[in-house]
């Protein structure tokens, strides 16, 4: 083998020095194995946290979903509160956060108490006045609720998400409570220099929220503005696909009689439909140097909506799936052979695939961008609800309308 030293003798000394350095690096250790390159500890930590692996037998067998607000907010999830300006969405989410921090039921729903971090990227002082009004109204103190302000850029990279997560860790130590809810008010003001209408930038925003969730295991609730036309949040559709639940606020009436309604407009693992109705009442906090009264609004429940129904009035995906079943039966219903076990006499039935295809087609007609996985989850939950509630009958892969349901639907 010809070496560089053979061709150019003047390089022989340099070659020998380089060989000696390589030999020293790869010298035999006490266990007679050669040393290999070692990753820095920080890199090791990042790799360890990058993937979460769960073996088949280790999958959580609990059937109960962990929630921080019963029937509304799941632990460690990502939700979006979308509405037009002036609909009280920030006041409402702040009210939810204060109840969770205080461990108090919210509009008849149980909460999981913990630290709540409200990141007020816009109007921090206004947010603080609203919290002060809540404190005065409910006569509590010392609850683990924190208002955080400052610049937050969630599209230029994960740095700000990591910094906020580190801040939250220190707040957990000071409060003695684990963080269960992070509020981002608003998407626009925490977006950074990115363009909300660009898919690549919205994906970066979602990645930063994912980083926050992984680091804290808290629910992240982002407050977002809808356009003046329609009720979906502004920007690329990627945000809609990333959330676990979306909520909207509508307004009826005007002046003192104005009533706001919070509704779940989409959820991967729960019910959709109206959640609660509320009014905003003004609370006096004091006077300024000129004698003007300072006020801030608080949420007061109005025309409470029951958390659960008796099953007689379906809503959300269950109602949509029931209508899809009716349409599928009208179009492709088959009569089982006479005497077939498990089928009521004279019933028309369709296969699960036929029902599923009809449900998907109906849903995509209204939500063209809806992901197949999301629709599949909705369909499976709806089927379970309808069959358990005796709204639909089943035998194997065949489904039909319960006789009582058929009578009710034919009467409309």
C-alpha positions in Angstrom: 0.0 0.0 0.0 1.5 3.4 -1.1 1.1 6.1 1.5 1.3 9.8 1.3 4.7 9.6 3.2 6.1 7.3 0.4 5.1 9.9 -2.3 6.2 13.0 -0.4 8.8 12.1 2.3 8.5 15.6 3.7 5.1 14.6 5.0 6.3 11.5 6.9 6.5 13.3 10.2 3.0 14.7 9.9 1.6 11.3 9.0 3.3 9.6 11.9 1.9 12.3 14.3 -1.6 11.8 12.9 -1.4 8.0 13.2 -0.3 8.3 16.8 -3.2 10.6 17.6 -5.7 8.1 16.0 -4.1 5.2 17.9 -4.3 7.1 21.2 -8.0 7.8 20.6 -8.8 4.2 19.7 -6.7 2.6 22.4 -7.9 -0.5 24.1 -9.9 0.1 27.3 -9.9 -1.9 30.5 -12.6 -4.2 29.1 -10.5 -4.8 25.9 -13.0 -3.0 23.6 -12.1 -0.1 21.5 -13.7 3.3 22.3 -16.4 4.6 20.0 -17.7 8.1 19.5 -20.0 9.1 22.3 -23.0 11.4 21.8 -23.2 14.4 24.0 -25.5 14.1 27.0 -27.9 16.8 25.6 -28.2 14.9 22.3 -28.9 11.7 24.2 -31.7 13.4 26.2 -33.3 14.8 23.0 -33.2 11.4 21.3 -34.7 9.8 24.4 -37.6 12.2 24.5 -38.2 12.4 20.7 -40.0 9.1 20.5 -42.5 7.5 22.9 -42.8 3.7 22.5 -45.5 1.6 24.1 -45.6 -2.2 23.7 -48.9 -3.9 22.9 -49.3 -5.5 26.4 -48.4 -2.2 28.0 -51.2 -0.2 26.4 -53.3 1.5 29.1 -56.4 -0.7 29.7 -58.3 2.0 31.5 -61.6 2.9 29.7 -61.8 6.2 31.4 -60.4 9.3 29.7 -58.3 11.6 31.8 -59.9 15.1 31.8 -59.2 18.4 33.3 -62.8 19.7 32.6 -65.3 16.9 32.5 -66.7 16.4 29.0 -64.9 19.4 27.6 -61.0 19.4 27.9 -58.9 16.2 28.0 -55.5 16.0 29.7 -52.6 16.6 27.4 -54.7 17.6 24.4 -54.8 20.6 22.1 -58.0 22.6 21.7 -59.0 25.7 19.8 -61.5 28.3 20.9 -62.6 30.2 17.8 -65.0 33.1 17.5 -65.3 36.6 16.1 -63.9 39.5 18.0 -66.0 40.7 20.9 -67.6 37.4 21.7 -66.1 37.0 25.1 -63.9 34.0 24.3 -60.8 35.2 26.2 -62.9 36.0 29.3 -64.6 32.6 29.0 -61.3 30.6 28.7 -59.9 32.6 31.6 -63.0 31.8 33.7 -62.5 28.1 32.9 -58.8 28.4 33.9 -59.6 30.1 37.2 -62.1 27.4 38.1 -59.6 24.6 37.3 -56.9 26.4 39.4 -59.3 26.8 42.3 -60.5 23.2 42.0 -64.1 24.4 41.7 -66.8 22.9 39.4 -67.4 24.8 36.3 -71.0 25.1 35.2 -71.8 21.8 36.8 -68.8 20.0 35.5 -66.0 18.5 37.6 -62.4 19.8 37.2 -58.9 18.4 37.8 -57.1 21.0 39.9 -53.7 22.2 38.9 -51.5 25.0 37.8 -53.0 27.1 35.0 -50.7 29.3 32.9 -52.5 32.0 30.9 -50.1 33.4 28.3 -51.5 36.9 27.5 -49.6 37.8 24.4 -52.1 40.7 23.9 -53.6 43.0 26.5 -51.8 41.4 29.5 -53.1 44.2 31.8 -56.6 43.7 30.6 -56.3 40.0 31.4 -55.0 40.8 34.9 -58.1 43.0 35.5 -60.4 40.2 34.4 -58.6 37.9 36.8 -59.0 40.5 39.6 -62.7 40.7 38.8 -63.0 36.9 39.1 -61.1 36.9 42.4 -63.4 39.6 43.8 -66.5 37.8 42.6 -65.6 34.4 43.9 -63.8 35.6 47.0 -60.8 33.3 46.7 -57.0 33.8 46.9 -53.8 31.8 46.7 -54.9 29.6 43.7 -52.2 28.4 41.2 -53.2 30.7 38.3 -50.5 32.7 36.6 -50.7 35.4 33.9 -47.6 35.4 31.7 -46.8 38.1 29.1 -44.0 38.8 26.7 -43.0 37.9 23.2 -43.7 34.3 22.1 -42.7 33.1 18.6 -43.9 29.6 17.9 -43.0 29.4 14.2 -39.3 30.3 14.0 -38.4 27.0 15.8 -38.9 25.2 19.1 -36.8 27.6 21.1 -39.6 29.7 22.6 -41.7 26.6 23.3 -38.8 25.1 25.2 -38.2 28.3 27.1 -41.9 28.6 28.1 -41.9 24.9 29.2 -38.8 25.6 31.4 -40.6 28.6 32.9 -43.6 26.5 33.6 -41.4 23.9 35.3 -40.2 26.6 37.7 -43.8 27.8 38.3 -44.7 24.2 39.2 -42.0 24.1 41.8 -43.1 27.5 43.3 -46.8 26.6 43.3 -46.5 23.0 44.3 -49.0 22.1 41.6 -48.5 20.3 38.3 -49.5 22.4 35.3 -52.7 21.1 33.7 -53.7 23.9 31.4 -51.8 26.4 29.2 -53.8 29.1 27.5 -52.3 30.8 24.4 -54.1 34.2 23.8 -54.1 34.4 20.8 -52.8 32.2 17.9 -52.1 35.4 15.9 -50.0 37.1 18.7 -48.0 33.9 19.5 -47.5 33.0 15.8 -44.2 34.9 15.3 -43.1 36.2 11.9 -44.7 33.3 10.0 -47.6 33.5 7.6 -50.8 31.9 9.0 -52.0 31.1 5.5 -48.9 29.1 4.7 -49.2 25.4 5.5 -45.4 25.1 6.3 -45.6 27.9 8.9 -48.8 26.6 10.5 -47.1 23.2 10.7 -44.2 24.8 12.6 -46.8 26.4 15.0 -48.3 23.0 15.6 -44.9 21.4 16.2 -44.2 24.0 18.9 -47.5 23.3 20.6 -46.6 19.6 20.5 -43.3 20.5 22.1 -45.1 22.3 24.9 -47.5 19.3 25.4 -44.6 16.8 25.5 -42.6 18.9 28.0 -45.5 19.7 30.4 -48.2 17.0 29.7 -50.7 19.9 30.0 -53.7 20.7 27.9 -53.0 23.6 25.5 -56.0 25.8 24.7 -55.3 28.3 21.9 -57.7 31.3 21.4 -58.1 32.2 17.8 -60.1 34.7 15.7 -62.5 33.6 13.0 -63.0 35.7 9.9 -66.0 38.0 9.7 -67.5 35.4 7.3 -67.8 31.8 8.6 -66.8 30.3 11.9 -63.5 28.6 11.3 -60.2 30.0 12.5 -58.2 32.1 10.1 -55.2 30.6 8.4 -54.1 27.3 6.9 -56.2 24.1 7.4 -53.3 22.3 9.1 -54.3 23.8 12.5 -57.8 22.3 12.2 -56.3 18.9 11.6 -53.9 19.1 14.5 -56.4 19.9 17.3 -58.3 17.4 19.5 -61.3 19.6 20.0 -62.6 22.9 18.7 -65.1 25.3 20.3 -67.0 28.3 19.1 -68.9 31.1 20.8 -72.1 32.6 19.3 -74.1 35.6 20.6 -77.8 36.2 20.8 -79.5 39.5 21.8 -78.0 42.8 22.6 -77.2 45.0 25.6 -77.9 43.6 29.0 -79.9 40.7 27.5 -77.0 39.5 25.4 -76.4 35.8 25.9 -73.3 33.9 24.7 -73.3 30.1 23.9 -70.2 27.9 23.9 -70.5 24.9 21.6 -68.1 22.1 20.8 -67.8 22.2 17.0 -65.6 19.2 16.6 -63.9 16.6 18.9 -61.9 13.5 18.3 -63.0 11.8 21.5 -66.2 13.3 23.0 -69.5 14.8 22.3 -70.2 17.8 20.1 -72.9 20.4 20.5 -73.8 23.1 23.0 -71.7 23.1 26.2 -73.1 26.1 28.2 -74.6 29.5 27.9 -73.4 32.6 29.8 -73.7 36.3 30.3 -70.9 38.8 31.0 -71.4 41.0 34.1 -69.3 44.1 34.9 -67.5 44.2 38.2 -66.1 47.4 39.7 -62.5 47.2 40.7 -61.8 50.7 41.8 -61.3 54.2 40.5 -58.4 55.8 38.6 -56.6 59.1 39.4 -59.4 61.1 37.7 -62.2 59.3 39.6 -63.3 57.1 36.7 -64.5 53.7 37.7 -62.4 50.7 36.5 -64.4 47.6 35.6 -63.8 44.2 34.1 -66.2 41.4 33.0 -66.9 38.1 34.7 -68.8 35.0 33.3 -72.2 34.2 34.8 -73.9 31.0 33.7 -77.3 31.5 31.9 -79.8 29.0 30.8 -77.7 26.1 31.9 -77.5 23.1 29.4 -77.4 19.7 31.1 -74.1 17.9 30.7 -75.8 14.6 29.8 -79.0 13.7 28.1 -81.2 10.7 28.6 -80.5 9.6 25.0 -83.9 10.7 23.6 -82.3 13.6 21.8 -79.2 12.8 19.9 -76.7 15.4 18.8 -73.4 15.8 17.1 -71.9 12.8 15.2 -74.4 10.4 16.6 -77.3 12.3 15.0 -75.4 12.6 11.7 -74.5 8.9 11.7 -78.2 8.0 12.4 -79.3 10.1 9.4 -76.5 8.5 7.3 -77.9 5.1 8.3 -81.4 6.0 7.3 -80.2 7.3 3.9 -78.0 4.2 3.3 -81.0 2.0 4.1 -83.3 3.9 1.8 -80.7 3.6 -1.1 -79.3 0.1 -0.5 -81.3 -1.7 2.3 -81.6 -5.4 1.9 -84.1 -7.8 3.4 -82.4 -10.7 5.2 -83.5 -14.2 4.2 -86.7 -15.3 6.0 -85.9 -16.7 9.4 -82.4 -15.3 9.6 -81.3 -15.4 13.3 -80.8 -12.0 15.0 -82.8 -10.0 12.5 -86.3 -8.5 13.3 -89.0 -9.6 10.9 -89.3 -7.4 7.8 -86.3 -5.2 8.6 -84.1 -3.6 6.0 -80.4 -3.6 6.8 -77.1 -2.5 5.3 -73.5 -3.5 5.9 -71.2 -1.6 8.2 -69.1 -0.6 5.1 -72.2 0.8 3.3 -73.1 2.8 6.4 -69.6 4.0 6.9 -69.2 5.1 3.2 -72.5 7.1 3.5 -71.3 8.7 6.7 -68.0 9.7 5.2 -69.6 11.1 2.0 -72.1 13.2 4.1 -69.3 14.5 6.3 -66.9 15.3 3.4 -69.7 17.2 1.7 -69.5 19.7 4.7 -65.8 19.3 5.6 -63.9 18.6 2.4 -60.5 18.7 4.3 -61.5 16.3 7.1 -58.9 13.6 7.6 -60.0 9.9 7.1 -58.7 9.0 10.5 -60.7 11.7 12.2 -63.9 10.6 10.4 -63.2 7.0 11.3 -63.0 7.9 15.0 -66.3 9.8 14.8 -68.0 6.9 13.0 -66.8 4.3 15.5 -68.0 6.3 18.5 -71.3 7.1 16.8 -71.9 3.4 16.1 -71.2 2.5 19.7 -73.5 5.2 21.0 -76.4 4.3 18.6 -76.2 0.6 19.3 -75.8 0.9 23.0 -78.7 3.4 23.1 -80.9 1.1 21.0 -81.2 3.6 18.2 -79.7 1.1 15.8 -79.8 -2.7 15.7 -76.9 -4.9 14.6 -76.0 -8.5 13.8 -72.5 -9.1 12.7 -71.7 -6.6 10.0 -75.3 -5.7 9.4 -77.1 -2.7 10.8 -80.7 -1.4 10.8 -82.8 1.2 12.4 -84.5 0.2 15.6 -88.3 0.0 15.1 -88.9 2.9 17.6 -86.3 5.1 15.9 -87.9 4.3 12.5 -91.2 5.5 13.9 -89.8 8.6 15.3 -87.9 9.6 12.1 -90.9 8.8 9.9 -93.0 11.2 12.0 -90.8 14.2 11.3 
